C-alpha cells in the first residue's frame, strides 16, 4: 500500500467519524499543507464547508455559527502563522464556552526546527485555552491506525461538548504528496450504523435533601433576589420566572440571559436595574438577604458595584458543570447542577409559600417602572446611540437573533432592551469582551440560515471588515447596524476622558473614513438614516433585502455622553424624591 492510500484512508476515516459524531460544518482557510483534510471535507456528503480566506476571520465565523446552532464547528487551516491567527477566537470560545474543533496542518517532524518554510512550533499552540490538545500520528491505514483516528475524531467532539463546552485542538503532520485518491473503494471506511465511540452524559442533579434545605433557607428570608446573567438556554426563562413568581422575588435579567423577551411571564423581571443602581444611595436601600445567580456575571457595572458593596450577603452561583465565575471575590456557594432541575426542585419544596407581592418586590418594581418611564421617553428626533438601539428593538423581527458587539453596543442593549413578547435570541462575544472578530461572528451566525441582526460600533466594524467577504461570497442574509461615533465612544464614560491632552489619540481614536465605499466593494446595500423615522424605514427595508445590508447611524460622542448622563440623573433624582427619602 502506497503513501497516497495510507493518507487517504486515514483522513477519510477521521472526517467520516466527525460526521457520525455530529459535525455538520467546517470552516476552511485554503492552504497547501492542509490539502488532504480540505479535499476530503469538501468531498464528504454530510459536512458543509465554508471557505473563509483569512484564518482570523474564519475562526470567528465558526464561533458565531457554533453559538447560533449550539453545535460544534470545525476549523481547518494550513501550517505556520495560519494557525496562530485562530488564537483570538479560540480564547473567546474558551471563555464563553463554545465548542470548536481546531484542526491545524503541520510539517512532518523532520521539517520542524530546521528552517523549513511555514513551520512554527504548533504543539500546544493555544495553551490552556483549549480543553485538550493532541498531536495526531502520521497517516497510516492499518486497522489499528484507522481505529485510532476514528476514536480521536469522536473524542474531539465529545471533549468539545462535555461539561462546559469549549475548543479542542488536533495537530496533523503531513508528508508530501498531499493529494488524496478519491477512486479508492469504500473511501469512508466500512459503513457503520453508529459512531465508533459513543459517550453518555447526564445532567447533574442534587439530592432532594440538599434542595429541600436550600429551599427552606431561602424562603425563610424576605429580601431575596434572583439574577440571570449571560447564558444560552432559552428553556431557563420559564423555570426561573415560575420560581420567582411563586416566591415573590425580583429577577434581575441581563440582556444576554434569554429571559427579557419571550412568551414566558415577565411579571417579576427587573430589566432596568443598570439605570437605577447607578446611584449609591439607591443601592444602599436595596440590600438583599441572598443573591441566587444563574449564568455568568451580568454586563452591568452598576450591578457589579451593588455586589461589591454587599460582601456579607450570601451569594449562590448555579453552574450546570464545574466552573468559577465570580469576579468580585465575595464569599460564594457554588451549586453545580442543572439549573432547570434546580428551579423545579426549589419550586416544589417551597410550594407552601403564599404568592403575595411583598414590600421588597413592590419596591424593585416601582424603581424599575420609574426607570422605564425615562428610558422610553422620546428624544426630539435626535439619533443618539441609545435612541438607535431603542428603535431597533421596536422593528427587529420576531423569532430572530440579535448579535451584539462590545463596548457601547452591549451597554445600550442592557439599557434599552425592555421586556416584551418578541422571541429574540441574544448573542455576544462576552467571554473575553473584545471588539475583534465581531463582523465575522455575526455573519457566521447568519450562515445558519436564521435571521440575524448584528449591532456594533464603528471601531468593531473597521476591525473586522474583511469578514464581510463571507456574506458576499455565500449571499448570506444579515442586517448590520453600525453606530458610528467616529471612535471609541465607551472611553468618554471612563476616567480616561479626563486626560484631555492625549485622549483623542489614545482613546477617542477617530477613524475619519467613509464606510459606504467599503460596503459597495463587498456588494452590500447601504443606508444612512438621518433621523428616527428614516432609521425605522431603513431597518425595515434591510430585513426585506437579500444579502448583506448595512445601516450606518452617525452620532456625536459628546452629545451621546450628555444624553446618557441626563437620563441617568433624571432617574436617580425622581427615585430619591418620590421613593427614597
N, C-alpha and C positions, 0 to 999 in steps of 0.2 A: 504494500500500500504506500503511495507516494505522499509527499508533503501536502499537496493540494487537497487530497481526500481527507487526510487527518484534520487539516484546518477546517474544511467544510463541514464534516460531520460533528466535530467538536462544537463549533459556533452554532450550527443549525440546531443541535440538541439544546444548547443553552437558551437560544431565542425562543424555541418552541416551549420550553419549560416555563419561561417567564410568562408566555401567553397562557398556558394552562393554569398558572398560579394567579391569574387575574390581571396581568398587564395588558392594557389596550392602546397605550400611546407612548411613543418615543420621540424625543426632540433631538434631531441630528444636526450637528455642525460639521460640514464637509471637511475632510482631510484625508491624507494618504494612508497613514498607519492604521486608521480605524476602518479601512475598506471592508474587511471581512464581516464585521458586525453591521456596518451600514447597509451593505448589499443584502445580507440575509434578513435584517429587519424589514427592508423595503420589499423583499420577496415574500415574507410571511403573510398569509391571507387574513389573519385575525388581529394584526397590530397596525395601527395607523401611524404613519411617520409624518413629522412636521420638520421641515428644513428651515433652520434659522442660522444664518451665516455667522453672526457674532456670538461667541460662546457665552459671554456675559449676559447678553440679551436672551439667548436660548435657555439659560438656566432659570432666569426669572419667568420666561414664558412657561416653562414646565412647572414652576412653582405656582403660578396663577391657575394653570389648568388643574393641577393636583388639588389646590384649595377649593376650586369650584366643583370638581367631580367627587372629591373625597376618595380618590383612588390614587395609587402610586403611579408616578410618571417616570420613565427612564430618560436619562440624558446621555448622549454619546458624543465624544469628541476625539480628536487626534491627540498626539503626544505633545509634550513641552508646555509652553505657556498657555496653550489652548485650555488645558485642564485647570491652570491657575485662575483663569477667568471665571470659573464656576464659583470661586470662593465666596463672594458676597451673597449669592443666592443660597449656597449651602449653609452659611451662617444663619440666614433668615429662616430657612427650613428647620434647622435645629432649634432655634429659639421659639418658633411659632408652631412647632410640631407638625410638620408637613412631610409626607412620605415621598422621597425622591430616591431614584436608583442611579447614582453617578457611575457611568461606565467610561473609563479612560483608557485609550490605547496607549501602548508604550513600546519603546525599543526593547529588543531582547537583552538579556543580561550581559552578553558580551559587548554590547554597544553602549553600556552605561559607564559614566565617569571616565570616558576616553576621548572626549571632544567630539563625539558624533553629533550631527545636527538634530535639532528638535528633541534633545534628550536632557531632561532635568530629573531630579530625584522626586519621583511621584509616590514613593512609599509613604503611606500615612500623610499624604499631602494636606489633607483637611484636618488633621489633628483630632482633637476631641469633639469637633463639630459634626462628626458622623457617628452613628450608633455602632457601626462596625466597619472595618477595612479588611479586604482580603486580596492578596496578590495571587492572581489566577495562575495555574500551571500552564506551561507551554502546550499548545494544541496537540492532541493525540486522539485517536479514535478506537483505542482498545475498549473493551467492555467496562473495565474499571474506570477509565477516564470519562466515558460517557455517563456512567453512574455518578461520578464526582461532579461533572459540570452541571448535570440536572439538579443535583442536590444543592449546589451552590446557588443556582438560579432561584430555586424555591425558597431557600433560606434568606436570600436577599429580600424577597417580597415579604416574607414573614417578619424579618427583623425591622423592616421599614414601617410595618403596621402594628406590631405588637406593643403593648404598654402605651407609652407616649410615642406617637408616630414621629418619624424623623428620617433623615437621609442616611443612606449606606453607600459605600464606595468599593467598587471592584476594579482592579487594575489589570489590563490584559497585555502581556508582552507578545508581540507577533514578529516572526521572521518572514522575510520575503521568500517566494512570491505571495501576494496578498489577495489575489482574486479567487473566490470560491468557485466550485464546479456545480452548477445548478442541474446538471444532467444525471447526477447520481440517483440511483433508485433509493426509495424511502429516505428522501432528503431530510425529513424532520424526525427520523427515527421510527421505530415501530409504534403504530397507533396505541395510545394509552387512553383508557376511559377516564382516568382521574390524574391529577398532578402526581408527580413522582414521590413527593414528600408532602404530607398533609399535617397541619397543626390545628389543634382545637383549643381555643382560649375563651374562658367565660368571663363575665363581668364580676368585679369584686363586690362582695356583699358582706355587711357587718352582721354580727349576731343580733337576734331580737332583743337580747338582754341589754346590749350596749345602746341600741337605738331607743329602747324604752327609757333608759337612764338619761340619755341625751334629751329626749323629748320632755321628760319631767323637769329637767334642769332648765331648759329654755323657756318652757311655758310657765314656770314659776316666777318669771320676771315680767315686767310690764313695758319695757322700753327696748325691745329688740329691733334690729334691722337685718334685712336680707340684702346682700349686694351681689349683683350679677355682672362680672367683668367680661372681657372678650372671650368668647367660646363659639363653637360652630354647630352644636347640636340643637337643631330647631325644635326638637321634642321637649327640651328642657323648659321652654316657656310655659307650657300647660302645667307641668308638675310644680314649678316654683310658684306660679300665681295661685294655684289651688291651695298650696300650703300657706302662702301669705294671706289670702282671703280668710282662710279658716282661723289663723292665729291672730288676725288683725294687726299685722305689722307692715311697714312700708318696704317696697322693693326698689333699691337704687339701681337702675338699669343702665349700664354702659351702652353706647350706641352699637358696639360690636357684640353685644350679648345675645342677639337674635330675639330679644324679648320686648323691645319698644313697639314693634309693629306686628300685626297679625290678627287672627280671629280669636285668640285667647282673651281672657279677661285682662283689662288694663286698669281695673278699679284702684288697686293699691300701688301702681307703678309711679315712681317719682323719677321723671326724666330730666328735670331742670335743676337738679341738685348742684351741678357745677356752677350755675349762675348765682345761687343764693348762699352757697357755702364759702364764697369768697370773703365774706365778712367775718372777722374774728369773733365779734360779739354774738353773731348768729350761731356760729359753730359751737360756742361755749354753752348755749342753751339747749343744744341737741345731743348731749352726752348720752350714749346708749348703754344698756345693760350688757348687750352682747352684739357681736357682728358675725353673721353667718355668710361667708362669701363662696360663691361658685365662679369658676373661671379665673382668668388671670387678673392682675391688678388693673383697675379701671384707668382710662386715659386721663381723667380729670386730676389736675394738680390741686384743686381746692379739696377734693376728697382725700388726697394724699396728706394735706395739712390736717384735715379732720382726724385721720387715723393717728398721725404723729402726736396730736395733742391729747390723745386718749390711750396712753400706753397701758393703763391699768384695766382697760376693758377687755373682757375675754373675747378672743377672736378665733373663729373656726374657719379653716380653709379646706374646701372639699375638692379633692382631685380624683379623677377616675383611675389614675395609676399613680405611681410614686412620682414625686416632684417637689420642688421648693420654690414657690413664687410668692415671696413675702419681702419686698424690698425695704420696708420701713424698719424692720428689725424688732417689732413688738413681740412679746410672748404670744405664741400661737399654738393652737391644737390643729394638727393636720389630720384630716379624715380621708383615707384612701378607700373610696367606694364609688360605685356607680351613682352619679348624682340623682338620676330619676328614681332609682330604687330607694335611695335615702329619703328623698322627699315623700315618697309614698309611705315609707315606714314611719317617718315623723308625723305625717298626717294621721295615720292610723292610731298611733299611741297618744296623739294629742287631740283625739276626737272629742274628748269631754269638754273642750273649751266652748264657751258661748261666743258666737260670732257677733261681736259688738265693736263699734268704732270707738276706740279709746281716745283720750285726750292727746296721747302721744301720736297716734296715727293721724288724728284730725289736724294736729299742728303741722306735720310734714305735708299733708295735702294742701293746707292753706298757704304755706310758703311756696309750694310748687305752683299753685294757681296764680299767686301774685307774680311770680317769675314769668310764667307763660303769658300773662296779660301783656307784659312789656315786650316779650320776645316776638309775639305775633303782631305787634303794632306796626302799621305801615310806616315807611320811612321817606315819604315825599318823592317817590320815584328815583331815589339815589341808589345806584347799583354798587353798594358796598359788598364786601366778601360775604358777610353774614346774610345780607338780603339775597344774594345769589344762591346761597345754599337753601334759604327758605323757599325760594321759587322752585328750585329743583325738586324739593320734597313734595311740592304740590303736583307737579306734572310727571314725575318719574313713573313709568308703567308699573302696574300691579304684576306680581309674580316675576320680578326681575331682580338682578343683583346690582348693588352699588359697591364698587371697589374704591376705597378712599385712600388718598395719599396722606403722607405725614405732614408735620408742621401745622400750618393754619387749617388745612383742609379737614383733618380729623377733629380738630378742636371746634371748628364751626359746625360740623355734623353733630358733635357732642351737644352743642348748644341748641341747635335748631331742628334736630330730628325729634319731633314730638310723637306721642303715642297716636296710633291710628290703625284702621282695619287693613291697610295695604299689606300684602305679603311680600316683604322685602328681605333680601339676604344681604347682610353687610360683610364685606371682606376688606382686609387691610394687611399690610406687612408690619405688624406691631411687635414682631419678635425682637428685631434689632432697631426698629423705628427709623430706618434710613430712608433717604429720598431716592436712592439708586434703584433702577430696575422697575419703576412703577408703571411706565408705559407698557413694557413687555409683560409684566404681571397681569395687568388689566386685559391686554389682548390675548394672553394665554387663557384667562378665564372665559373670554368670549369664544375661544376655539371650541368650547364645549357645545356650542350651538344655542346656549341660553342667552337671553337679553342681558347686556351688561352696560352700565354707565360707569365711566372712570372719572373721578373728581380729583384734581390735583392742582398744585401751583405751578408757576412758570419755571422755577428752578428745577423742580422734579421733571417737568415735561422736557426741558432742554437737556437734562442729564441723561435722558434715555430716548432721544428722538429716533435713533436707528431702530428702535423696537417697532416703529410704525411700518417697517418693511413687511413684517409678517402679516399685518392686516391687509396690506396691498396685495401681497402675493397670494394669499388664500381667500381674498374677498370676504373677510370677516366683518360682521356687523357689530359696530361698537360706537357709542357716543362718548366722546371725551370732552369734559367741561374743564377748561383751563382758566383758572383765576390768576390773571397776570397783574401783579402789583409791582412789576419790574424789580424783582429782587427777593431777598429773604424776609418776608413780612413778619414772620414769627419773632425775629430779633427785636422788632420795635416794641414788643411786650416784655422784653427781658432786660436785665441790668446793663447789658452791653450797649443799649441805646443811649446811655449817659456818656459814653466815650465818643463824643461828637467828632473829635479830630480824625479818628480812624474808622468811624462807624460804617460809612458807605463803602469804603474799600474792602474792609474785612468782613462785614456782616450784612450790610444792605445789598452789596454785590449786584448792582443793576446790570441787566443784560443788554438793553437797548437794541433788540433785534426784532424783526417782523416775522412772526411765526407763519403767517399766511403763505409766504414763499416756500417754506419747507413743507407745509401741508399740501400745496399744489404738487410738489415734487413726488410726494407719496400717493397722489391721486385721490386725496380726501376732499370731502365737502367742507367748506369753511363758512362760519357765521361769526359776526362780530356785533352783537346787540349792544345798543347804547342806553337802553332803559328797561324797566321791568317788563313792560308789555312785549318789547322786542325779544327779551330773553325767553319768555314763555313760548313765544311763537317759534323762536329758533330751536328750542329744545324739542318741542312737539314735532317740528319738521325733521329734526335729526333722527327721531325714532322711526320715521317713515322712510328715510333714505337707506339704501342698500350699500353696505360697505362702511368705510371709515368716515365719521362725521365729527368735526371739531367745532366746539362752541367756545370762543375766547371772550372772556369778560375782562376788560381793563379797569383796574381800580387804582386808588391812590393809597399808599401805605399809611401816610399820616392821617388822612381822613378816616381810614379804616380803624386805626388805633383809637381815635377820639370817639368814633361811633360805638365801638365795643365798650369802652370805658364809661360812656354816658349811660348805656343800658344797664351795666352792672351797678353803677352808682344809683340810678333811679330805683332799681330793685331793692338794693340794700336800704335806701332811705325810706321807702314805703314800708318795708318789713319792720324796721326799727321804730317807725312812727305808729303803725297800726297794730302790730302783733307783739313785738318785744319792747318792753319799756327800757 
